Structure formats: C-alpha cells, structure tokens
Amino acid sequence: MIKIKSPKNNSGNKKKLYLSVKEAAEYTGISEYYIRKYIKDGKIPYVETGVKFLINRIALKDYLKGQEK
C-alpha cells in the first residue's frame, strides 16, 4: 500500500492542486523516474509548462487508488 503525504503550498496551509515531478514523488513515495515513466506512458495526466511537467494531485491520487489490489 502506498502512503500519500499531504502537500502544502508556499503559504504552508493549503494543498496544491498541481505538483512538480519532484513533489509528486515526495507525495507518493514513488521515485521521480517512475513518475516520469507514468507520464510518458499516458497513465497520469499532466500539464507541460516549458520543460516542467505539472501533475494534478487529485488525478494522481485517483490513479494510484485504482492500482490498489
């Protein structure tokens, strides 16, 4: 089972809607390599902003819940 941490934005009290690859890795405990692989494989929806990928936190959480056995 994957433990999901609660991310905070810069103000420290609200959850961010979009996470960077690094933040998504920290949030899920999955390596950045696999977060990028899931993006490349089309398993996780993302927004590309230049060279940076932003992952919707809720979509990521929903994807992972769907993988539970």
PyMOL Python script that loads the backbone (N, CA, C, O; Angstrom):
from pymol import cmd

cmd.read_pdbstr("""\
ATOM      1  N   MET A   1       0.846  -1.181   0.000  1.00  0.00           N
ATOM      2  CA  MET A   1       0.000   0.000   0.000  1.00  0.00           C
ATOM      3  C   MET A   1       0.887   1.239   0.000  1.00  0.00           C
ATOM      4  O   MET A   1       1.894   1.286   0.706  1.00  0.00           O
ATOM      5  N   ILE A   2       0.518   2.226  -0.780  1.00  0.00           N
ATOM      6  CA  ILE A   2       1.283   3.461  -0.885  1.00  0.00           C
ATOM      7  C   ILE A   2       0.710   4.473   0.089  1.00  0.00           C
ATOM      8  O   ILE A   2      -0.492   4.737   0.098  1.00  0.00           O
ATOM      9  N   LYS A   3       1.589   5.037   0.909  1.00  0.00           N
ATOM     10  CA  LYS A   3       1.171   6.094   1.823  1.00  0.00           C
ATOM     11  C   LYS A   3       1.323   7.426   1.103  1.00  0.00           C
ATOM     12  O   LYS A   3       2.377   7.713   0.535  1.00  0.00           O
ATOM     13  N   ILE A   4       0.278   8.233   1.126  1.00  0.00           N
ATOM     14  CA  ILE A   4       0.296   9.511   0.442  1.00  0.00           C
ATOM     15  C   ILE A   4       0.385  10.625   1.469  1.00  0.00           C
ATOM     16  O   ILE A   4      -0.432  10.729   2.384  1.00  0.00           O
ATOM     17  N   LYS A   5       1.418  11.465   1.287  1.00  0.00           N
ATOM     18  CA  LYS A   5       1.615  12.590   2.190  1.00  0.00           C
ATOM     19  C   LYS A   5       0.746  13.760   1.755  1.00  0.00           C
ATOM     20  O   LYS A   5       0.320  13.827   0.602  1.00  0.00           O
ATOM     21  N   SER A   6       0.487  14.662   2.657  1.00  0.00           N
ATOM     22  CA  SER A   6      -0.321  15.834   2.360  1.00  0.00           C
ATOM     23  C   SER A   6       0.588  16.998   1.974  1.00  0.00           C
ATOM     24  O   SER A   6       1.301  17.530   2.824  1.00  0.00           O
ATOM     25  N   PRO A   7       0.573  17.407   0.677  1.00  0.00           N
ATOM     26  CA  PRO A   7       1.439  18.509   0.262  1.00  0.00           C
ATOM     27  C   PRO A   7       0.886  19.852   0.728  1.00  0.00           C
ATOM     28  O   PRO A   7      -0.319  20.017   0.920  1.00  0.00           O
ATOM     29  N   LYS A   8       1.789  20.798   0.902  1.00  0.00           N
ATOM     30  CA  LYS A   8       1.383  22.151   1.274  1.00  0.00           C
ATOM     31  C   LYS A   8       1.990  23.114   0.277  1.00  0.00           C
ATOM     32  O   LYS A   8       3.068  22.871  -0.268  1.00  0.00           O
ATOM     33  N   ASN A   9       1.289  24.204   0.046  1.00  0.00           N
ATOM     34  CA  ASN A   9       1.862  25.201  -0.852  1.00  0.00           C
ATOM     35  C   ASN A   9       2.787  26.111  -0.052  1.00  0.00           C
ATOM     36  O   ASN A   9       3.023  25.873   1.133  1.00  0.00           O
ATOM     37  N   ASN A  10       3.309  27.149  -0.694  1.00  0.00           N
ATOM     38  CA  ASN A  10       4.269  28.032  -0.042  1.00  0.00           C
ATOM     39  C   ASN A  10       3.711  28.727   1.192  1.00  0.00           C
ATOM     40  O   ASN A  10       4.475  29.091   2.086  1.00  0.00           O
ATOM     41  N   SER A  11       2.404  28.919   1.261  1.00  0.00           N
ATOM     42  CA  SER A  11       1.826  29.558   2.440  1.00  0.00           C
ATOM     43  C   SER A  11       1.764  28.584   3.610  1.00  0.00           C
ATOM     44  O   SER A  11       1.548  28.986   4.753  1.00  0.00           O
ATOM     45  N   GLY A  12       1.956  27.283   3.310  1.00  0.00           N
ATOM     46  CA  GLY A  12       2.043  26.287   4.365  1.00  0.00           C
ATOM     47  C   GLY A  12       0.732  25.748   4.888  1.00  0.00           C
ATOM     48  O   GLY A  12       0.746  24.897   5.777  1.00  0.00           O
ATOM     49  N   ASN A  13      -0.408  26.204   4.376  1.00  0.00           N
ATOM     50  CA  ASN A  13      -1.647  25.719   4.961  1.00  0.00           C
ATOM     51  C   ASN A  13      -2.680  25.193   3.967  1.00  0.00           C
ATOM     52  O   ASN A  13      -3.712  24.674   4.394  1.00  0.00           O
ATOM     53  N   LYS A  14      -2.448  25.307   2.676  1.00  0.00           N
ATOM     54  CA  LYS A  14      -3.407  24.818   1.689  1.00  0.00           C
ATOM     55  C   LYS A  14      -2.736  23.798   0.782  1.00  0.00           C
ATOM     56  O   LYS A  14      -1.546  23.903   0.484  1.00  0.00           O
ATOM     57  N   LYS A  15      -3.508  22.815   0.347  1.00  0.00           N
ATOM     58  CA  LYS A  15      -2.979  21.818  -0.565  1.00  0.00           C
ATOM     59  C   LYS A  15      -2.867  22.404  -1.968  1.00  0.00           C
ATOM     60  O   LYS A  15      -3.738  23.147  -2.422  1.00  0.00           O
ATOM     61  N   LYS A  16      -1.770  22.050  -2.647  1.00  0.00           N
ATOM     62  CA  LYS A  16      -1.568  22.478  -4.027  1.00  0.00           C
ATOM     63  C   LYS A  16      -2.381  21.586  -4.951  1.00  0.00           C
ATOM     64  O   LYS A  16      -2.523  20.391  -4.692  1.00  0.00           O
ATOM     65  N   LEU A  17      -2.909  22.147  -6.014  1.00  0.00           N
ATOM     66  CA  LEU A  17      -3.649  21.359  -6.996  1.00  0.00           C
ATOM     67  C   LEU A  17      -2.695  20.658  -7.952  1.00  0.00           C
ATOM     68  O   LEU A  17      -2.928  19.507  -8.322  1.00  0.00           O
ATOM     69  N   TYR A  18      -1.628  21.330  -8.355  1.00  0.00           N
ATOM     70  CA  TYR A  18      -0.650  20.746  -9.263  1.00  0.00           C
ATOM     71  C   TYR A  18       0.689  20.584  -8.573  1.00  0.00           C
ATOM     72  O   TYR A  18       1.128  21.447  -7.814  1.00  0.00           O
ATOM     73  N   LEU A  19       1.336  19.448  -8.857  1.00  0.00           N
ATOM     74  CA  LEU A  19       2.619  19.119  -8.260  1.00  0.00           C
ATOM     75  C   LEU A  19       3.673  18.960  -9.344  1.00  0.00           C
ATOM     76  O   LEU A  19       3.379  18.480 -10.439  1.00  0.00           O
ATOM     77  N   SER A  20       4.895  19.361  -9.040  1.00  0.00           N
ATOM     78  CA  SER A  20       6.005  19.073  -9.939  1.00  0.00           C
ATOM     79  C   SER A  20       6.315  17.578  -9.843  1.00  0.00           C
ATOM     80  O   SER A  20       5.782  16.887  -8.975  1.00  0.00           O
ATOM     81  N   VAL A  21       7.169  17.086 -10.725  1.00  0.00           N
ATOM     82  CA  VAL A  21       7.546  15.672 -10.671  1.00  0.00           C
ATOM     83  C   VAL A  21       8.180  15.360  -9.318  1.00  0.00           C
ATOM     84  O   VAL A  21       7.888  14.329  -8.713  1.00  0.00           O
ATOM     85  N   LYS A  22       9.041  16.247  -8.850  1.00  0.00           N
ATOM     86  CA  LYS A  22       9.697  16.039  -7.557  1.00  0.00           C
ATOM     87  C   LYS A  22       8.669  16.008  -6.425  1.00  0.00           C
ATOM     88  O   LYS A  22       8.731  15.139  -5.556  1.00  0.00           O
ATOM     89  N   GLU A  23       7.737  16.940  -6.430  1.00  0.00           N
ATOM     90  CA  GLU A  23       6.707  16.987  -5.391  1.00  0.00           C
ATOM     91  C   GLU A  23       5.803  15.751  -5.459  1.00  0.00           C
ATOM     92  O   GLU A  23       5.413  15.204  -4.427  1.00  0.00           O
ATOM     93  N   ALA A  24       5.471  15.318  -6.682  1.00  0.00           N
ATOM     94  CA  ALA A  24       4.637  14.123  -6.842  1.00  0.00           C
ATOM     95  C   ALA A  24       5.359  12.899  -6.291  1.00  0.00           C
ATOM     96  O   ALA A  24       4.739  12.031  -5.678  1.00  0.00           O
ATOM     97  N   ALA A  25       6.675  12.832  -6.512  1.00  0.00           N
ATOM     98  CA  ALA A  25       7.469  11.720  -5.987  1.00  0.00           C
ATOM     99  C   ALA A  25       7.474  11.744  -4.461  1.00  0.00           C
ATOM    100  O   ALA A  25       7.318  10.704  -3.821  1.00  0.00           O
ATOM    101  N   GLU A  26       7.649  12.913  -3.884  1.00  0.00           N
ATOM    102  CA  GLU A  26       7.631  13.042  -2.423  1.00  0.00           C
ATOM    103  C   GLU A  26       6.249  12.729  -1.859  1.00  0.00           C
ATOM    104  O   GLU A  26       6.133  12.092  -0.812  1.00  0.00           O
ATOM    105  N   TYR A  27       5.218  13.168  -2.541  1.00  0.00           N
ATOM    106  CA  TYR A  27       3.832  12.980  -2.126  1.00  0.00           C
ATOM    107  C   TYR A  27       3.456  11.506  -2.079  1.00  0.00           C
ATOM    108  O   TYR A  27       2.746  11.065  -1.174  1.00  0.00           O
ATOM    109  N   THR A  28       3.941  10.742  -3.069  1.00  0.00           N
ATOM    110  CA  THR A  28       3.556   9.339  -3.183  1.00  0.00           C
ATOM    111  C   THR A  28       4.585   8.357  -2.642  1.00  0.00           C
ATOM    112  O   THR A  28       4.246   7.223  -2.302  1.00  0.00           O
ATOM    113  N   GLY A  29       5.837   8.786  -2.560  1.00  0.00           N
ATOM    114  CA  GLY A  29       6.904   7.855  -2.180  1.00  0.00           C
ATOM    115  C   GLY A  29       7.406   7.051  -3.367  1.00  0.00           C
ATOM    116  O   GLY A  29       8.211   6.135  -3.201  1.00  0.00           O
ATOM    117  N   ILE A  30       6.938   7.388  -4.566  1.00  0.00           N
ATOM    118  CA  ILE A  30       7.388   6.753  -5.803  1.00  0.00           C
ATOM    119  C   ILE A  30       8.537   7.596  -6.355  1.00  0.00           C
ATOM    120  O   ILE A  30       8.526   8.820  -6.223  1.00  0.00           O
ATOM    121  N   SER A  31       9.520   6.953  -6.968  1.00  0.00           N
ATOM    122  CA  SER A  31      10.669   7.699  -7.474  1.00  0.00           C
ATOM    123  C   SER A  31      10.265   8.639  -8.612  1.00  0.00           C
ATOM    124  O   SER A  31       9.253   8.427  -9.280  1.00  0.00           O
ATOM    125  N   GLU A  32      11.071   9.677  -8.819  1.00  0.00           N
ATOM    126  CA  GLU A  32      10.836  10.622  -9.907  1.00  0.00           C
ATOM    127  C   GLU A  32      10.881   9.891 -11.250  1.00  0.00           C
ATOM    128  O   GLU A  32      10.129  10.228 -12.165  1.00  0.00           O
ATOM    129  N   TYR A  33      11.763   8.889 -11.373  1.00  0.00           N
ATOM    130  CA  TYR A  33      11.870   8.107 -12.596  1.00  0.00           C
ATOM    131  C   TYR A  33      10.509   7.504 -12.957  1.00  0.00           C
ATOM    132  O   TYR A  33      10.065   7.617 -14.100  1.00  0.00           O
ATOM    133  N   TYR A  34       9.849   6.867 -11.991  1.00  0.00           N
ATOM    134  CA  TYR A  34       8.565   6.229 -12.274  1.00  0.00           C
ATOM    135  C   TYR A  34       7.446   7.245 -12.491  1.00  0.00           C
ATOM    136  O   TYR A  34       6.533   6.992 -13.277  1.00  0.00           O
ATOM    137  N   ILE A  35       7.499   8.380 -11.812  1.00  0.00           N
ATOM    138  CA  ILE A  35       6.503   9.428 -12.082  1.00  0.00           C
ATOM    139  C   ILE A  35       6.622   9.853 -13.544  1.00  0.00           C
ATOM    140  O   ILE A  35       5.614   9.962 -14.242  1.00  0.00           O
ATOM    141  N   ARG A  36       7.854  10.095 -14.013  1.00  0.00           N
ATOM    142  CA  ARG A  36       8.066  10.474 -15.412  1.00  0.00           C
ATOM    143  C   ARG A  36       7.642   9.355 -16.360  1.00  0.00           C
ATOM    144  O   ARG A  36       7.080   9.625 -17.422  1.00  0.00           O
ATOM    145  N   LYS A  37       7.902   8.113 -15.991  1.00  0.00           N
ATOM    146  CA  LYS A  37       7.513   6.964 -16.811  1.00  0.00           C
ATOM    147  C   LYS A  37       5.989   6.901 -16.933  1.00  0.00           C
ATOM    148  O   LYS A  37       5.464   6.676 -18.024  1.00  0.00           O
ATOM    149  N   TYR A  38       5.280   7.097 -15.826  1.00  0.00           N
ATOM    150  CA  TYR A  38       3.817   7.090 -15.857  1.00  0.00           C
ATOM    151  C   TYR A  38       3.284   8.218 -16.748  1.00  0.00           C
ATOM    152  O   TYR A  38       2.284   8.045 -17.444  1.00  0.00           O
ATOM    153  N   ILE A  39       3.951   9.362 -16.723  1.00  0.00           N
ATOM    154  CA  ILE A  39       3.571  10.473 -17.598  1.00  0.00           C
ATOM    155  C   ILE A  39       3.782  10.058 -19.057  1.00  0.00           C
ATOM    156  O   ILE A  39       2.884  10.204 -19.886  1.00  0.00           O
ATOM    157  N   LYS A  40       4.969   9.542 -19.358  1.00  0.00           N
ATOM    158  CA  LYS A  40       5.310   9.135 -20.725  1.00  0.00           C
ATOM    159  C   LYS A  40       4.359   8.053 -21.236  1.00  0.00           C
ATOM    160  O   LYS A  40       3.976   8.066 -22.405  1.00  0.00           O
ATOM    161  N   ASP A  41       3.980   7.124 -20.369  1.00  0.00           N
ATOM    162  CA  ASP A  41       3.086   6.025 -20.746  1.00  0.00           C
ATOM    163  C   ASP A  41       1.616   6.452 -20.808  1.00  0.00           C
ATOM    164  O   ASP A  41       0.751   5.654 -21.168  1.00  0.00           O
ATOM    165  N   GLY A  42       1.334   7.722 -20.453  1.00  0.00           N
ATOM    166  CA  GLY A  42      -0.040   8.228 -20.510  1.00  0.00           C
ATOM    167  C   GLY A  42      -0.913   7.773 -19.353  1.00  0.00           C
ATOM    168  O   GLY A  42      -2.139   7.861 -19.430  1.00  0.00           O
ATOM    169  N   LYS A  43      -0.299   7.289 -18.285  1.00  0.00           N
ATOM    170  CA  LYS A  43      -1.071   6.798 -17.140  1.00  0.00           C
ATOM    171  C   LYS A  43      -1.495   7.927 -16.203  1.00  0.00           C
ATOM    172  O   LYS A  43      -2.512   7.827 -15.517  1.00  0.00           O
ATOM    173  N   ILE A  44      -0.712   8.990 -16.184  1.00  0.00           N
ATOM    174  CA  ILE A  44      -1.012  10.135 -15.316  1.00  0.00           C
ATOM    175  C   ILE A  44      -1.183  11.373 -16.195  1.00  0.00           C
ATOM    176  O   ILE A  44      -0.277  11.704 -16.960  1.00  0.00           O
ATOM    177  N   PRO A  45      -2.323  12.064 -16.107  1.00  0.00           N
ATOM    178  CA  PRO A  45      -2.477  13.299 -16.878  1.00  0.00           C
ATOM    179  C   PRO A  45      -1.560  14.393 -16.323  1.00  0.00           C
ATOM    180  O   PRO A  45      -1.289  14.447 -15.123  1.00  0.00           O
ATOM    181  N   TYR A  46      -1.093  15.253 -17.214  1.00  0.00           N
ATOM    182  CA  TYR A  46      -0.165  16.305 -16.795  1.00  0.00           C
ATOM    183  C   TYR A  46      -0.349  17.540 -17.657  1.00  0.00           C
ATOM    184  O   TYR A  46      -1.016  17.514 -18.691  1.00  0.00           O
ATOM    185  N   VAL A  47       0.263  18.621 -17.202  1.00  0.00           N
ATOM    186  CA  VAL A  47       0.323  19.865 -17.964  1.00  0.00           C
ATOM    187  C   VAL A  47       1.797  20.151 -18.169  1.00  0.00           C
ATOM    188  O   VAL A  47       2.586  20.086 -17.226  1.00  0.00           O
ATOM    189  N   GLU A  48       2.170  20.469 -19.403  1.00  0.00           N
ATOM    190  CA  GLU A  48       3.572  20.781 -19.689  1.00  0.00           C
ATOM    191  C   GLU A  48       3.730  22.292 -19.751  1.00  0.00           C
ATOM    192  O   GLU A  48       3.067  22.963 -20.542  1.00  0.00           O
ATOM    193  N   THR A  49       4.599  22.816 -18.924  1.00  0.00           N
ATOM    194  CA  THR A  49       4.868  24.250 -18.908  1.00  0.00           C
ATOM    195  C   THR A  49       6.341  24.444 -19.243  1.00  0.00           C
ATOM    196  O   THR A  49       7.188  24.481 -18.351  1.00  0.00           O
ATOM    197  N   GLY A  50       6.637  24.567 -20.519  1.00  0.00           N
ATOM    198  CA  GLY A  50       8.037  24.648 -20.935  1.00  0.00           C
ATOM    199  C   GLY A  50       8.689  23.294 -20.762  1.00  0.00           C
ATOM    200  O   GLY A  50       8.303  22.323 -21.412  1.00  0.00           O
ATOM    201  N   VAL A  51       9.688  23.227 -19.878  1.00  0.00           N
ATOM    202  CA  VAL A  51      10.392  21.969 -19.635  1.00  0.00           C
ATOM    203  C   VAL A  51       9.888  21.265 -18.380  1.00  0.00           C
ATOM    204  O   VAL A  51      10.394  20.204 -18.014  1.00  0.00           O
ATOM    205  N   LYS A  52       8.912  21.841 -17.733  1.00  0.00           N
ATOM    206  CA  LYS A  52       8.417  21.302 -16.468  1.00  0.00           C
ATOM    207  C   LYS A  52       7.058  20.630 -16.658  1.00  0.00           C
ATOM    208  O   LYS A  52       6.190  21.150 -17.358  1.00  0.00           O
ATOM    209  N   PHE A  53       6.888  19.474 -16.029  1.00  0.00           N
ATOM    210  CA  PHE A  53       5.610  18.778 -16.031  1.00  0.00           C
ATOM    211  C   PHE A  53       4.908  19.049 -14.710  1.00  0.00           C
ATOM    212  O   PHE A  53       5.523  18.969 -13.647  1.00  0.00           O
ATOM    213  N   LEU A  54       3.624  19.369 -14.777  1.00  0.00           N
ATOM    214  CA  LEU A  54       2.823  19.549 -13.574  1.00  0.00           C
ATOM    215  C   LEU A  54       1.740  18.481 -13.565  1.00  0.00           C
ATOM    216  O   LEU A  54       1.052  18.268 -14.564  1.00  0.00           O
ATOM    217  N   ILE A  55       1.598  17.817 -12.432  1.00  0.00           N
ATOM    218  CA  ILE A  55       0.677  16.703 -12.302  1.00  0.00           C
ATOM    219  C   ILE A  55      -0.448  17.106 -11.361  1.00  0.00           C
ATOM    220  O   ILE A  55      -0.208  17.616 -10.267  1.00  0.00           O
ATOM    221  N   ASN A  56      -1.669  16.871 -11.799  1.00  0.00           N
ATOM    222  CA  ASN A  56      -2.826  17.168 -10.971  1.00  0.00           C
ATOM    223  C   ASN A  56      -2.827  16.199  -9.775  1.00  0.00           C
ATOM    224  O   ASN A  56      -2.854  14.982  -9.954  1.00  0.00           O
ATOM    225  N   ARG A  57      -2.797  16.742  -8.584  1.00  0.00           N
ATOM    226  CA  ARG A  57      -2.718  15.937  -7.360  1.00  0.00           C
ATOM    227  C   ARG A  57      -3.891  14.977  -7.229  1.00  0.00           C
ATOM    228  O   ARG A  57      -3.709  13.826  -6.833  1.00  0.00           O
ATOM    229  N   ILE A  58      -5.078  15.433  -7.552  1.00  0.00           N
ATOM    230  CA  ILE A  58      -6.274  14.597  -7.407  1.00  0.00           C
ATOM    231  C   ILE A  58      -6.253  13.466  -8.437  1.00  0.00           C
ATOM    232  O   ILE A  58      -6.579  12.325  -8.110  1.00  0.00           O
ATOM    233  N   ALA A  59      -5.869  13.778  -9.688  1.00  0.00           N
ATOM    234  CA  ALA A  59      -5.781  12.741 -10.727  1.00  0.00           C
ATOM    235  C   ALA A  59      -4.726  11.702 -10.357  1.00  0.00           C
ATOM    236  O   ALA A  59      -4.921  10.509 -10.586  1.00  0.00           O
ATOM    237  N   LEU A  60      -3.619  12.149  -9.790  1.00  0.00           N
ATOM    238  CA  LEU A  60      -2.562  11.233  -9.362  1.00  0.00           C
ATOM    239  C   LEU A  60      -3.074  10.316  -8.254  1.00  0.00           C
ATOM    240  O   LEU A  60      -2.851   9.105  -8.283  1.00  0.00           O
ATOM    241  N   LYS A  61      -3.751  10.897  -7.293  1.00  0.00           N
ATOM    242  CA  LYS A  61      -4.302  10.123  -6.184  1.00  0.00           C
ATOM    243  C   LYS A  61      -5.327   9.103  -6.695  1.00  0.00           C
ATOM    244  O   LYS A  61      -5.335   7.953  -6.257  1.00  0.00           O
ATOM    245  N   ASP A  62      -6.188   9.531  -7.619  1.00  0.00           N
ATOM    246  CA  ASP A  62      -7.188   8.628  -8.194  1.00  0.00           C
ATOM    247  C   ASP A  62      -6.533   7.487  -8.960  1.00  0.00           C
ATOM    248  O   ASP A  62      -6.971   6.341  -8.863  1.00  0.00           O
ATOM    249  N   TYR A  63      -5.480   7.797  -9.724  1.00  0.00           N
ATOM    250  CA  TYR A  63      -4.767   6.762 -10.471  1.00  0.00           C
ATOM    251  C   TYR A  63      -4.193   5.720  -9.512  1.00  0.00           C
ATOM    252  O   TYR A  63      -4.338   4.517  -9.731  1.00  0.00           O
ATOM    253  N   LEU A  64      -3.546   6.188  -8.456  1.00  0.00           N
ATOM    254  CA  LEU A  64      -2.926   5.257  -7.506  1.00  0.00           C
ATOM    255  C   LEU A  64      -3.965   4.422  -6.777  1.00  0.00           C
ATOM    256  O   LEU A  64      -3.743   3.237  -6.530  1.00  0.00           O
ATOM    257  N   LYS A  65      -5.095   5.024  -6.431  1.00  0.00           N
ATOM    258  CA  LYS A  65      -6.162   4.253  -5.774  1.00  0.00           C
ATOM    259  C   LYS A  65      -6.673   3.146  -6.689  1.00  0.00           C
ATOM    260  O   LYS A  65      -7.036   2.064  -6.229  1.00  0.00           O
ATOM    261  N   GLY A  66      -6.696   3.427  -7.978  1.00  0.00           N
ATOM    262  CA  GLY A  66      -7.133   2.438  -8.947  1.00  0.00           C
ATOM    263  C   GLY A  66      -6.159   1.285  -9.106  1.00  0.00           C
ATOM    264  O   GLY A  66      -6.519   0.233  -9.634  1.00  0.00           O
ATOM    265  N   GLN A  67      -4.932   1.474  -8.654  1.00  0.00           N
ATOM    266  CA  GLN A  67      -3.900   0.439  -8.759  1.00  0.00           C
ATOM    267  C   GLN A  67      -3.850  -0.462  -7.534  1.00  0.00           C
ATOM    268  O   GLN A  67      -3.171  -1.489  -7.547  1.00  0.00           O
ATOM    269  N   GLU A  68      -4.555  -0.091  -6.485  1.00  0.00           N
ATOM    270  CA  GLU A  68      -4.553  -0.905  -5.252  1.00  0.00           C
ATOM    271  C   GLU A  68      -5.179  -2.257  -5.513  1.00  0.00           C
ATOM    272  O   GLU A  68      -6.126  -2.391  -6.288  1.00  0.00           O
ATOM    273  N   LYS A  69      -4.628  -3.254  -4.849  1.00  0.00           N
ATOM    274  CA  LYS A  69      -5.142  -4.617  -5.009  1.00  0.00           C
ATOM    275  C   LYS A  69      -5.595  -5.161  -3.690  1.00  0.00           C
ATOM    276  O   LYS A  69      -6.062  -6.298  -3.618  1.00  0.00           O
TER     277      LYS A  69
END
""", "prot")
cmd.dss("prot")
cmd.show_as("cartoon", "prot")
cmd.util.cbc("prot")
cmd.orient("prot")
